[in-house]
Every structure is written in C-alpha cells, then in structure tokens.
Amino acid sequence: MSKKSAAPKRKQMPKHVNMRVGIKVCWYYYKPEDKEVIEEAVKVARHNAKIDEEAGYDFGYCSPGSQRLCKEGEYAGLVEVCVS
C-alpha cells in the first residue's frame, strides 16, 4: 500500500491596508515602506497560486504574485499584489 503525500496547504496572506476583489483574482495593497511584508505577500501569493493552478484554476490574464506600485487613483502610492 503506497502512502499518498499530503497536498500542500494554502498560506495566509500578510496583513494588508486595503484590498480589491475581482472575478478571478484579488489585489491586496501594502505601504511601499513595508518591503519585507510585500516580499512575503508575493511569496505567499505565488505559493497559493501554484496550488490553485494544479487544481485546474484559470487566472485569465492575471498573474498572482505579481506586484506594482499604483501611481494614480484610489490606491495611488500603495503597492498592489495580485492574489488568487
């Protein structure tokens, strides 16, 4: 009898200052000075996205784990991290 390896578990995202929910992904917002928190958020987002992708989830054109500095609008000055 072979042992089945346990599936990887989703990790919890670090605390964010704001968020936005879309159809296929969400976006969490962080203060740019919180560089370590942002790095952890990117790692967790990529980890969780891999689990979702292996389960057959389609992110469309979005890329969980990507980040960008918002330059205008409601989230100007914050770093956006795409999350599955």
PDB file of N, CA, C and O in Angstrom:
ATOM      1  N   MET A   1       0.836  -1.161   0.000  1.00  0.00           N
ATOM      2  CA  MET A   1       0.000   0.000   0.000  1.00  0.00           C
ATOM      3  C   MET A   1       0.893   1.241   0.000  1.00  0.00           C
ATOM      4  O   MET A   1       1.738   1.393   0.883  1.00  0.00           O
ATOM      5  N   SER A   2       0.716   2.122  -0.974  1.00  0.00           N
ATOM      6  CA  SER A   2       1.540   3.326  -1.041  1.00  0.00           C
ATOM      7  C   SER A   2       0.874   4.467  -0.277  1.00  0.00           C
ATOM      8  O   SER A   2      -0.348   4.615  -0.261  1.00  0.00           O
ATOM      9  N   LYS A   3       1.720   5.254   0.344  1.00  0.00           N
ATOM     10  CA  LYS A   3       1.211   6.409   1.077  1.00  0.00           C
ATOM     11  C   LYS A   3       1.055   7.569   0.116  1.00  0.00           C
ATOM     12  O   LYS A   3       1.941   7.847  -0.693  1.00  0.00           O
ATOM     13  N   LYS A   4      -0.059   8.231   0.210  1.00  0.00           N
ATOM     14  CA  LYS A   4      -0.299   9.393  -0.612  1.00  0.00           C
ATOM     15  C   LYS A   4       0.259  10.613   0.119  1.00  0.00           C
ATOM     16  O   LYS A   4      -0.056  10.834   1.288  1.00  0.00           O
ATOM     17  N   SER A   5       1.078  11.398  -0.560  1.00  0.00           N
ATOM     18  CA  SER A   5       1.647  12.569   0.108  1.00  0.00           C
ATOM     19  C   SER A   5       0.562  13.625   0.290  1.00  0.00           C
ATOM     20  O   SER A   5      -0.320  13.794  -0.552  1.00  0.00           O
ATOM     21  N   ALA A   6       0.653  14.315   1.395  1.00  0.00           N
ATOM     22  CA  ALA A   6      -0.326  15.352   1.702  1.00  0.00           C
ATOM     23  C   ALA A   6      -0.192  16.504   0.714  1.00  0.00           C
ATOM     24  O   ALA A   6       0.912  16.908   0.350  1.00  0.00           O
ATOM     25  N   ALA A   7      -1.323  17.015   0.295  1.00  0.00           N
ATOM     26  CA  ALA A   7      -1.322  18.152  -0.612  1.00  0.00           C
ATOM     27  C   ALA A   7      -0.800  19.380   0.135  1.00  0.00           C
ATOM     28  O   ALA A   7      -1.051  19.531   1.331  1.00  0.00           O
ATOM     29  N   PRO A   8      -0.080  20.252  -0.561  1.00  0.00           N
ATOM     30  CA  PRO A   8       0.402  21.463   0.097  1.00  0.00           C
ATOM     31  C   PRO A   8      -0.781  22.304   0.577  1.00  0.00           C
ATOM     32  O   PRO A   8      -1.837  22.326  -0.055  1.00  0.00           O
ATOM     33  N   LYS A   9      -0.593  22.980   1.681  1.00  0.00           N
ATOM     34  CA  LYS A   9      -1.662  23.803   2.245  1.00  0.00           C
ATOM     35  C   LYS A   9      -1.474  25.251   1.858  1.00  0.00           C
ATOM     36  O   LYS A   9      -0.354  25.747   1.738  1.00  0.00           O
ATOM     37  N   ARG A  10      -2.603  25.919   1.665  1.00  0.00           N
ATOM     38  CA  ARG A  10      -2.574  27.353   1.384  1.00  0.00           C
ATOM     39  C   ARG A  10      -2.022  28.095   2.590  1.00  0.00           C
ATOM     40  O   ARG A  10      -2.227  27.695   3.736  1.00  0.00           O
ATOM     41  N   LYS A  11      -1.331  29.163   2.312  1.00  0.00           N
ATOM     42  CA  LYS A  11      -0.784  30.002   3.377  1.00  0.00           C
ATOM     43  C   LYS A  11      -1.620  31.269   3.495  1.00  0.00           C
ATOM     44  O   LYS A  11      -2.276  31.691   2.543  1.00  0.00           O
ATOM     45  N   GLN A  12      -1.583  31.858   4.669  1.00  0.00           N
ATOM     46  CA  GLN A  12      -2.337  33.086   4.901  1.00  0.00           C
ATOM     47  C   GLN A  12      -1.515  34.290   4.469  1.00  0.00           C
ATOM     48  O   GLN A  12      -0.324  34.382   4.765  1.00  0.00           O
ATOM     49  N   MET A  13      -2.164  35.211   3.765  1.00  0.00           N
ATOM     50  CA  MET A  13      -1.504  36.427   3.311  1.00  0.00           C
ATOM     51  C   MET A  13      -1.206  37.341   4.497  1.00  0.00           C
ATOM     52  O   MET A  13      -1.965  37.373   5.466  1.00  0.00           O
ATOM     53  N   PRO A  14      -0.100  38.084   4.421  1.00  0.00           N
ATOM     54  CA  PRO A  14       0.192  39.069   5.468  1.00  0.00           C
ATOM     55  C   PRO A  14      -0.878  40.167   5.486  1.00  0.00           C
ATOM     56  O   PRO A  14      -1.559  40.414   4.490  1.00  0.00           O
ATOM     57  N   LYS A  15      -1.001  40.807   6.629  1.00  0.00           N
ATOM     58  CA  LYS A  15      -1.990  41.878   6.794  1.00  0.00           C
ATOM     59  C   LYS A  15      -1.752  42.983   5.768  1.00  0.00           C
ATOM     60  O   LYS A  15      -0.618  43.414   5.556  1.00  0.00           O
ATOM     61  N   HIS A  16      -2.817  43.429   5.146  1.00  0.00           N
ATOM     62  CA  HIS A  16      -2.762  44.453   4.103  1.00  0.00           C
ATOM     63  C   HIS A  16      -3.523  45.696   4.566  1.00  0.00           C
ATOM     64  O   HIS A  16      -4.280  45.638   5.535  1.00  0.00           O
ATOM     65  N   VAL A  17      -3.322  46.818   3.875  1.00  0.00           N
ATOM     66  CA  VAL A  17      -4.010  48.055   4.249  1.00  0.00           C
ATOM     67  C   VAL A  17      -5.314  48.237   3.485  1.00  0.00           C
ATOM     68  O   VAL A  17      -6.180  48.998   3.916  1.00  0.00           O
ATOM     69  N   ASN A  18      -5.463  47.556   2.370  1.00  0.00           N
ATOM     70  CA  ASN A  18      -6.693  47.627   1.580  1.00  0.00           C
ATOM     71  C   ASN A  18      -6.722  46.435   0.638  1.00  0.00           C
ATOM     72  O   ASN A  18      -5.710  45.758   0.454  1.00  0.00           O
ATOM     73  N   MET A  19      -7.876  46.179   0.044  1.00  0.00           N
ATOM     74  CA  MET A  19      -7.982  45.090  -0.928  1.00  0.00           C
ATOM     75  C   MET A  19      -9.087  45.382  -1.924  1.00  0.00           C
ATOM     76  O   MET A  19      -9.991  46.177  -1.667  1.00  0.00           O
ATOM     77  N   ARG A  20      -8.994  44.724  -3.059  1.00  0.00           N
ATOM     78  CA  ARG A  20      -9.988  44.829  -4.123  1.00  0.00           C
ATOM     79  C   ARG A  20     -10.254  43.413  -4.620  1.00  0.00           C
ATOM     80  O   ARG A  20      -9.323  42.623  -4.778  1.00  0.00           O
ATOM     81  N   VAL A  21     -11.516  43.094  -4.865  1.00  0.00           N
ATOM     82  CA  VAL A  21     -11.901  41.747  -5.283  1.00  0.00           C
ATOM     83  C   VAL A  21     -12.344  41.776  -6.744  1.00  0.00           C
ATOM     84  O   VAL A  21     -13.171  42.595  -7.142  1.00  0.00           O
ATOM     85  N   GLY A  22     -11.775  40.865  -7.532  1.00  0.00           N
ATOM     86  CA  GLY A  22     -12.154  40.740  -8.929  1.00  0.00           C
ATOM     87  C   GLY A  22     -12.840  39.405  -9.175  1.00  0.00           C
ATOM     88  O   GLY A  22     -13.168  38.690  -8.229  1.00  0.00           O
ATOM     89  N   ILE A  23     -13.056  39.070 -10.426  1.00  0.00           N
ATOM     90  CA  ILE A  23     -13.742  37.829 -10.780  1.00  0.00           C
ATOM     91  C   ILE A  23     -12.820  36.621 -10.608  1.00  0.00           C
ATOM     92  O   ILE A  23     -13.246  35.592 -10.082  1.00  0.00           O
ATOM     93  N   LYS A  24     -11.570  36.733 -11.043  1.00  0.00           N
ATOM     94  CA  LYS A  24     -10.653  35.588 -10.989  1.00  0.00           C
ATOM     95  C   LYS A  24      -9.578  35.724  -9.924  1.00  0.00           C
ATOM     96  O   LYS A  24      -9.027  34.720  -9.472  1.00  0.00           O
ATOM     97  N   VAL A  25      -9.274  36.940  -9.520  1.00  0.00           N
ATOM     98  CA  VAL A  25      -8.237  37.189  -8.505  1.00  0.00           C
ATOM     99  C   VAL A  25      -8.666  38.343  -7.604  1.00  0.00           C
ATOM    100  O   VAL A  25      -9.687  38.994  -7.829  1.00  0.00           O
ATOM    101  N   CYS A  26      -7.853  38.571  -6.581  1.00  0.00           N
ATOM    102  CA  CYS A  26      -7.990  39.748  -5.716  1.00  0.00           C
ATOM    103  C   CYS A  26      -6.681  40.512  -5.774  1.00  0.00           C
ATOM    104  O   CYS A  26      -5.672  39.998  -6.257  1.00  0.00           O
ATOM    105  N   TRP A  27      -6.700  41.732  -5.284  1.00  0.00           N
ATOM    106  CA  TRP A  27      -5.495  42.537  -5.188  1.00  0.00           C
ATOM    107  C   TRP A  27      -5.412  43.064  -3.774  1.00  0.00           C
ATOM    108  O   TRP A  27      -6.354  43.674  -3.269  1.00  0.00           O
ATOM    109  N   TYR A  28      -4.282  42.825  -3.140  1.00  0.00           N
ATOM    110  CA  TYR A  28      -4.037  43.325  -1.786  1.00  0.00           C
ATOM    111  C   TYR A  28      -3.070  44.487  -1.906  1.00  0.00           C
ATOM    112  O   TYR A  28      -2.171  44.475  -2.747  1.00  0.00           O
ATOM    113  N   TYR A  29      -3.258  45.487  -1.064  1.00  0.00           N
ATOM    114  CA  TYR A  29      -2.458  46.707  -1.120  1.00  0.00           C
ATOM    115  C   TYR A  29      -1.642  46.872   0.150  1.00  0.00           C
ATOM    116  O   TYR A  29      -2.125  46.661   1.262  1.00  0.00           O
ATOM    117  N   TYR A  30      -0.388  47.257  -0.055  1.00  0.00           N
ATOM    118  CA  TYR A  30       0.566  47.416   1.036  1.00  0.00           C
ATOM    119  C   TYR A  30       1.281  48.757   0.905  1.00  0.00           C
ATOM    120  O   TYR A  30       1.405  49.304  -0.192  1.00  0.00           O
ATOM    121  N   LYS A  31       1.751  49.279   2.037  1.00  0.00           N
ATOM    122  CA  LYS A  31       2.555  50.503   2.024  1.00  0.00           C
ATOM    123  C   LYS A  31       3.935  50.166   1.459  1.00  0.00           C
ATOM    124  O   LYS A  31       4.517  49.148   1.834  1.00  0.00           O
ATOM    125  N   PRO A  32       4.468  51.001   0.565  1.00  0.00           N
ATOM    126  CA  PRO A  32       5.752  50.689  -0.076  1.00  0.00           C
ATOM    127  C   PRO A  32       6.910  50.535   0.906  1.00  0.00           C
ATOM    128  O   PRO A  32       7.865  49.810   0.629  1.00  0.00           O
ATOM    129  N   GLU A  33       6.831  51.200   2.031  1.00  0.00           N
ATOM    130  CA  GLU A  33       7.931  51.093   3.003  1.00  0.00           C
ATOM    131  C   GLU A  33       7.951  49.737   3.710  1.00  0.00           C
ATOM    132  O   GLU A  33       8.944  49.397   4.354  1.00  0.00           O
ATOM    133  N   ASP A  34       6.879  48.961   3.602  1.00  0.00           N
ATOM    134  CA  ASP A  34       6.795  47.633   4.222  1.00  0.00           C
ATOM    135  C   ASP A  34       7.372  46.570   3.282  1.00  0.00           C
ATOM    136  O   ASP A  34       6.687  45.611   2.928  1.00  0.00           O
ATOM    137  N   LYS A  35       8.614  46.742   2.889  1.00  0.00           N
ATOM    138  CA  LYS A  35       9.243  45.888   1.871  1.00  0.00           C
ATOM    139  C   LYS A  35       9.249  44.401   2.257  1.00  0.00           C
ATOM    140  O   LYS A  35       8.985  43.545   1.413  1.00  0.00           O
ATOM    141  N   GLU A  36       9.544  44.093   3.509  1.00  0.00           N
ATOM    142  CA  GLU A  36       9.574  42.685   3.940  1.00  0.00           C
ATOM    143  C   GLU A  36       8.186  42.062   3.885  1.00  0.00           C
ATOM    144  O   GLU A  36       8.039  40.895   3.519  1.00  0.00           O
ATOM    145  N   VAL A  37       7.179  42.831   4.245  1.00  0.00           N
ATOM    146  CA  VAL A  37       5.797  42.339   4.201  1.00  0.00           C
ATOM    147  C   VAL A  37       5.390  42.095   2.743  1.00  0.00           C
ATOM    148  O   VAL A  37       4.734  41.101   2.432  1.00  0.00           O
ATOM    149  N   ILE A  38       5.781  42.999   1.867  1.00  0.00           N
ATOM    150  CA  ILE A  38       5.460  42.848   0.437  1.00  0.00           C
ATOM    151  C   ILE A  38       6.148  41.611  -0.124  1.00  0.00           C
ATOM    152  O   ILE A  38       5.533  40.845  -0.866  1.00  0.00           O
ATOM    153  N   GLU A  39       7.420  41.407   0.224  1.00  0.00           N
ATOM    154  CA  GLU A  39       8.143  40.217  -0.257  1.00  0.00           C
ATOM    155  C   GLU A  39       7.446  38.943   0.213  1.00  0.00           C
ATOM    156  O   GLU A  39       7.312  37.988  -0.552  1.00  0.00           O
ATOM    157  N   GLU A  40       7.005  38.927   1.461  1.00  0.00           N
ATOM    158  CA  GLU A  40       6.297  37.754   1.988  1.00  0.00           C
ATOM    159  C   GLU A  40       4.957  37.572   1.274  1.00  0.00           C
ATOM    160  O   GLU A  40       4.567  36.446   0.964  1.00  0.00           O
ATOM    161  N   ALA A  41       4.255  38.671   1.014  1.00  0.00           N
ATOM    162  CA  ALA A  41       2.972  38.602   0.312  1.00  0.00           C
ATOM    163  C   ALA A  41       3.137  38.005  -1.083  1.00  0.00           C
ATOM    164  O   ALA A  41       2.323  37.189  -1.515  1.00  0.00           O
ATOM    165  N   VAL A  42       4.196  38.414  -1.786  1.00  0.00           N
ATOM    166  CA  VAL A  42       4.465  37.882  -3.125  1.00  0.00           C
ATOM    167  C   VAL A  42       4.746  36.381  -3.053  1.00  0.00           C
ATOM    168  O   VAL A  42       4.230  35.613  -3.865  1.00  0.00           O
ATOM    169  N   LYS A  43       5.563  35.963  -2.083  1.00  0.00           N
ATOM    170  CA  LYS A  43       5.878  34.537  -1.926  1.00  0.00           C
ATOM    171  C   LYS A  43       4.617  33.719  -1.616  1.00  0.00           C
ATOM    172  O   LYS A  43       4.398  32.656  -2.198  1.00  0.00           O
ATOM    173  N   VAL A  44       3.802  34.222  -0.705  1.00  0.00           N
ATOM    174  CA  VAL A  44       2.578  33.506  -0.331  1.00  0.00           C
ATOM    175  C   VAL A  44       1.611  33.457  -1.507  1.00  0.00           C
ATOM    176  O   VAL A  44       0.998  32.420  -1.765  1.00  0.00           O
ATOM    177  N   ALA A  45       1.472  34.571  -2.223  1.00  0.00           N
ATOM    178  CA  ALA A  45       0.569  34.608  -3.380  1.00  0.00           C
ATOM    179  C   ALA A  45       0.996  33.599  -4.444  1.00  0.00           C
ATOM    180  O   ALA A  45       0.149  32.929  -5.036  1.00  0.00           O
ATOM    181  N   ARG A  46       2.297  33.486  -4.690  1.00  0.00           N
ATOM    182  CA  ARG A  46       2.788  32.518  -5.685  1.00  0.00           C
ATOM    183  C   ARG A  46       2.583  31.084  -5.206  1.00  0.00           C
ATOM    184  O   ARG A  46       2.217  30.206  -5.988  1.00  0.00           O
ATOM    185  N   HIS A  47       2.820  30.854  -3.922  1.00  0.00           N
ATOM    186  CA  HIS A  47       2.598  29.523  -3.333  1.00  0.00           C
ATOM    187  C   HIS A  47       1.134  29.107  -3.507  1.00  0.00           C
ATOM    188  O   HIS A  47       0.844  28.013  -3.993  1.00  0.00           O
ATOM    189  N   ASN A  48       0.218  29.991  -3.105  1.00  0.00           N
ATOM    190  CA  ASN A  48      -1.208  29.673  -3.185  1.00  0.00           C
ATOM    191  C   ASN A  48      -1.674  29.537  -4.635  1.00  0.00           C
ATOM    192  O   ASN A  48      -2.528  28.704  -4.938  1.00  0.00           O
ATOM    193  N   ALA A  49      -1.119  30.347  -5.523  1.00  0.00           N
ATOM    194  CA  ALA A  49      -1.490  30.269  -6.941  1.00  0.00           C
ATOM    195  C   ALA A  49      -1.075  28.927  -7.539  1.00  0.00           C
ATOM    196  O   ALA A  49      -1.794  28.361  -8.362  1.00  0.00           O
ATOM    197  N   LYS A  50       0.080  28.423  -7.126  1.00  0.00           N
ATOM    198  CA  LYS A  50       0.533  27.122  -7.634  1.00  0.00           C
ATOM    199  C   LYS A  50      -0.455  26.023  -7.234  1.00  0.00           C
ATOM    200  O   LYS A  50      -0.786  25.153  -8.040  1.00  0.00           O
ATOM    201  N   ILE A  51      -0.916  26.071  -6.002  1.00  0.00           N
ATOM    202  CA  ILE A  51      -1.903  25.091  -5.531  1.00  0.00           C
ATOM    203  C   ILE A  51      -3.184  25.203  -6.354  1.00  0.00           C
ATOM    204  O   ILE A  51      -3.737  24.194  -6.792  1.00  0.00           O
ATOM    205  N   ASP A  52      -3.653  26.436  -6.562  1.00  0.00           N
ATOM    206  CA  ASP A  52      -4.883  26.650  -7.331  1.00  0.00           C
ATOM    207  C   ASP A  52      -4.719  26.211  -8.783  1.00  0.00           C
ATOM    208  O   ASP A  52      -5.624  25.614  -9.365  1.00  0.00           O
ATOM    209  N   GLU A  53      -3.552  26.513  -9.366  1.00  0.00           N
ATOM    210  CA  GLU A  53      -3.285  26.133 -10.757  1.00  0.00           C
ATOM    211  C   GLU A  53      -3.279  24.615 -10.919  1.00  0.00           C
ATOM    212  O   GLU A  53      -3.825  24.087 -11.888  1.00  0.00           O
ATOM    213  N   GLU A  54      -2.661  23.916  -9.966  1.00  0.00           N
ATOM    214  CA  GLU A  54      -2.628  22.456 -10.021  1.00  0.00           C
ATOM    215  C   GLU A  54      -4.027  21.851  -9.893  1.00  0.00           C
ATOM    216  O   GLU A  54      -4.280  20.738 -10.354  1.00  0.00           O
ATOM    217  N   ALA A  55      -4.927  22.600  -9.262  1.00  0.00           N
ATOM    218  CA  ALA A  55      -6.319  22.147  -9.132  1.00  0.00           C
ATOM    219  C   ALA A  55      -7.141  22.514 -10.367  1.00  0.00           C
ATOM    220  O   ALA A  55      -8.332  22.213 -10.434  1.00  0.00           O
ATOM    221  N   GLY A  56      -6.496  23.173 -11.356  1.00  0.00           N
ATOM    222  CA  GLY A  56      -7.172  23.486 -12.612  1.00  0.00           C
ATOM    223  C   GLY A  56      -7.740  24.886 -12.695  1.00  0.00           C
ATOM    224  O   GLY A  56      -8.474  25.190 -13.635  1.00  0.00           O
ATOM    225  N   TYR A  57      -7.424  25.753 -11.736  1.00  0.00           N
ATOM    226  CA  TYR A  57      -7.962  27.110 -11.754  1.00  0.00           C
ATOM    227  C   TYR A  57      -7.304  27.941 -12.846  1.00  0.00           C
ATOM    228  O   TYR A  57      -6.097  27.852 -13.067  1.00  0.00           O
ATOM    229  N   ASP A  58      -8.108  28.745 -13.522  1.00  0.00           N
ATOM    230  CA  ASP A  58      -7.644  29.609 -14.609  1.00  0.00           C
ATOM    231  C   ASP A  58      -7.676  31.056 -14.127  1.00  0.00           C
ATOM    232  O   ASP A  58      -8.734  31.558 -13.748  1.00  0.00           O
ATOM    233  N   PHE A  59      -6.531  31.729 -14.139  1.00  0.00           N
ATOM    234  CA  PHE A  59      -6.450  33.114 -13.682  1.00  0.00           C
ATOM    235  C   PHE A  59      -6.684  34.114 -14.804  1.00  0.00           C
ATOM    236  O   PHE A  59      -6.569  35.321 -14.590  1.00  0.00           O
ATOM    237  N   GLY A  60      -7.010  33.630 -15.996  1.00  0.00           N
ATOM    238  CA  GLY A  60      -7.192  34.533 -17.122  1.00  0.00           C
ATOM    239  C   GLY A  60      -5.871  35.211 -17.448  1.00  0.00           C
ATOM    240  O   GLY A  60      -4.829  34.557 -17.500  1.00  0.00           O
ATOM    241  N   TYR A  61      -5.911  36.508 -17.664  1.00  0.00           N
ATOM    242  CA  TYR A  61      -4.688  37.248 -17.977  1.00  0.00           C
ATOM    243  C   TYR A  61      -3.955  37.728 -16.725  1.00  0.00           C
ATOM    244  O   TYR A  61      -2.896  38.345 -16.833  1.00  0.00           O
ATOM    245  N   CYS A  62      -4.502  37.454 -15.541  1.00  0.00           N
ATOM    246  CA  CYS A  62      -3.907  37.907 -14.283  1.00  0.00           C
ATOM    247  C   CYS A  62      -2.763  36.985 -13.858  1.00  0.00           C
ATOM    248  O   CYS A  62      -2.711  35.820 -14.251  1.00  0.00           O
ATOM    249  N   SER A  63      -1.860  37.521 -13.059  1.00  0.00           N
ATOM    250  CA  SER A  63      -0.685  36.764 -12.650  1.00  0.00           C
ATOM    251  C   SER A  63      -0.475  36.882 -11.138  1.00  0.00           C
ATOM    252  O   SER A  63       0.211  37.795 -10.677  1.00  0.00           O
ATOM    253  N   PRO A  64      -1.063  35.964 -10.365  1.00  0.00           N
ATOM    254  CA  PRO A  64      -0.888  36.016  -8.915  1.00  0.00           C
ATOM    255  C   PRO A  64       0.588  36.008  -8.526  1.00  0.00           C
ATOM    256  O   PRO A  64       1.388  35.233  -9.050  1.00  0.00           O
ATOM    257  N   GLY A  65       0.919  36.891  -7.594  1.00  0.00           N
ATOM    258  CA  GLY A  65       2.303  37.042  -7.169  1.00  0.00           C
ATOM    259  C   GLY A  65       2.985  38.228  -7.823  1.00  0.00           C
ATOM    260  O   GLY A  65       4.080  38.622  -7.422  1.00  0.00           O
ATOM    261  N   SER A  66       2.335  38.801  -8.838  1.00  0.00           N
ATOM    262  CA  SER A  66       2.912  39.994  -9.457  1.00  0.00           C
ATOM    263  C   SER A  66       2.641  41.193  -8.545  1.00  0.00           C
ATOM    264  O   SER A  66       1.694  41.194  -7.758  1.00  0.00           O
ATOM    265  N   GLN A  67       3.487  42.202  -8.667  1.00  0.00           N
ATOM    266  CA  GLN A  67       3.313  43.407  -7.869  1.00  0.00           C
ATOM    267  C   GLN A  67       3.589  44.636  -8.704  1.00  0.00           C
ATOM    268  O   GLN A  67       4.324  44.582  -9.689  1.00  0.00           O
ATOM    269  N   ARG A  68       2.989  45.754  -8.299  1.00  0.00           N
ATOM    270  CA  ARG A  68       3.249  47.032  -8.978  1.00  0.00           C
ATOM    271  C   ARG A  68       2.928  48.165  -8.027  1.00  0.00           C
ATOM    272  O   ARG A  68       2.109  48.012  -7.120  1.00  0.00           O
ATOM    273  N   LEU A  69       3.567  49.289  -8.231  1.00  0.00           N
ATOM    274  CA  LEU A  69       3.283  50.494  -7.469  1.00  0.00           C
ATOM    275  C   LEU A  69       2.173  51.246  -8.185  1.00  0.00           C
ATOM    276  O   LEU A  69       2.312  51.586  -9.360  1.00  0.00           O
ATOM    277  N   CYS A  70       1.086  51.506  -7.497  1.00  0.00           N
ATOM    278  CA  CYS A  70      -0.037  52.244  -8.090  1.00  0.00           C
ATOM    279  C   CYS A  70       0.319  53.725  -8.109  1.00  0.00           C
ATOM    280  O   CYS A  70       0.720  54.289  -7.091  1.00  0.00           O
ATOM    281  N   LYS A  71       0.169  54.349  -9.271  1.00  0.00           N
ATOM    282  CA  LYS A  71       0.584  55.745  -9.424  1.00  0.00           C
ATOM    283  C   LYS A  71      -0.575  56.717  -9.467  1.00  0.00           C
ATOM    284  O   LYS A  71      -0.366  57.924  -9.349  1.00  0.00           O
ATOM    285  N   GLU A  72      -1.794  56.224  -9.632  1.00  0.00           N
ATOM    286  CA  GLU A  72      -2.945  57.128  -9.673  1.00  0.00           C
ATOM    287  C   GLU A  72      -4.185  56.402  -9.171  1.00  0.00           C
ATOM    288  O   GLU A  72      -4.199  55.179  -9.029  1.00  0.00           O
ATOM    289  N   GLY A  73      -5.208  57.174  -8.909  1.00  0.00           N
ATOM    290  CA  GLY A  73      -6.474  56.591  -8.472  1.00  0.00           C
ATOM    291  C   GLY A  73      -6.534  56.361  -6.974  1.00  0.00           C
ATOM    292  O   GLY A  73      -5.719  56.873  -6.207  1.00  0.00           O
ATOM    293  N   GLU A  74      -7.512  55.585  -6.588  1.00  0.00           N
ATOM    294  CA  GLU A  74      -7.815  55.329  -5.181  1.00  0.00           C
ATOM    295  C   GLU A  74      -6.644  54.713  -4.409  1.00  0.00           C
ATOM    296  O   GLU A  74      -6.487  54.964  -3.214  1.00  0.00           O
ATOM    297  N   TYR A  75      -5.826  53.910  -5.087  1.00  0.00           N
ATOM    298  CA  TYR A  75      -4.737  53.197  -4.411  1.00  0.00           C
ATOM    299  C   TYR A  75      -3.363  53.798  -4.697  1.00  0.00           C
ATOM    300  O   TYR A  75      -2.344  53.139  -4.493  1.00  0.00           O
ATOM    301  N   ALA A  76      -3.330  55.050  -5.170  1.00  0.00           N
ATOM    302  CA  ALA A  76      -2.067  55.711  -5.508  1.00  0.00           C
ATOM    303  C   ALA A  76      -1.130  55.695  -4.318  1.00  0.00           C
ATOM    304  O   ALA A  76      -1.527  55.985  -3.189  1.00  0.00           O
ATOM    305  N   GLY A  77       0.133  55.349  -4.591  1.00  0.00           N
ATOM    306  CA  GLY A  77       1.148  55.326  -3.563  1.00  0.00           C
ATOM    307  C   GLY A  77       1.269  54.000  -2.830  1.00  0.00           C
ATOM    308  O   GLY A  77       2.164  53.833  -2.002  1.00  0.00           O
ATOM    309  N   LEU A  78       0.380  53.054  -3.121  1.00  0.00           N
ATOM    310  CA  LEU A  78       0.421  51.737  -2.494  1.00  0.00           C
ATOM    311  C   LEU A  78       0.952  50.699  -3.479  1.00  0.00           C
ATOM    312  O   LEU A  78       0.863  50.877  -4.694  1.00  0.00           O
ATOM    313  N   VAL A  79       1.501  49.623  -2.942  1.00  0.00           N
ATOM    314  CA  VAL A  79       1.968  48.511  -3.769  1.00  0.00           C
ATOM    315  C   VAL A  79       0.842  47.486  -3.862  1.00  0.00           C
ATOM    316  O   VAL A  79       0.302  47.043  -2.849  1.00  0.00           O
ATOM    317  N   GLU A  80       0.500  47.120  -5.091  1.00  0.00           N
ATOM    318  CA  GLU A  80      -0.570  46.156  -5.357  1.00  0.00           C
ATOM    319  C   GLU A  80       0.045  44.773  -5.592  1.00  0.00           C
ATOM    320  O   GLU A  80       0.968  44.632  -6.395  1.00  0.00           O
ATOM    321  N   VAL A  81      -0.460  43.765  -4.900  1.00  0.00           N
ATOM    322  CA  VAL A  81      -0.033  42.380  -5.103  1.00  0.00           C
ATOM    323  C   VAL A  81      -1.253  41.589  -5.565  1.00  0.00           C
ATOM    324  O   VAL A  81      -2.291  41.598  -4.903  1.00  0.00           O
ATOM    325  N   CYS A  82      -1.128  40.913  -6.691  1.00  0.00           N
ATOM    326  CA  CYS A  82      -2.198  40.076  -7.232  1.00  0.00           C
ATOM    327  C   CYS A  82      -2.229  38.754  -6.471  1.00  0.00           C
ATOM    328  O   CYS A  82      -1.196  38.119  -6.262  1.00  0.00           O
ATOM    329  N   VAL A  83      -3.431  38.349  -6.060  1.00  0.00           N
ATOM    330  CA  VAL A  83      -3.610  37.176  -5.197  1.00  0.00           C
ATOM    331  C   VAL A  83      -4.704  36.279  -5.762  1.00  0.00           C
ATOM    332  O   VAL A  83      -5.723  36.767  -6.252  1.00  0.00           O
ATOM    333  N   SER A  84      -4.487  34.943  -5.689  1.00  0.00           N
ATOM    334  CA  SER A  84      -5.542  34.023  -6.146  1.00  0.00           C
ATOM    335  C   SER A  84      -6.469  33.685  -5.006  1.00  0.00           C
ATOM    336  O   SER A  84      -7.421  32.925  -5.188  1.00  0.00           O
TER     337      SER A  84
END
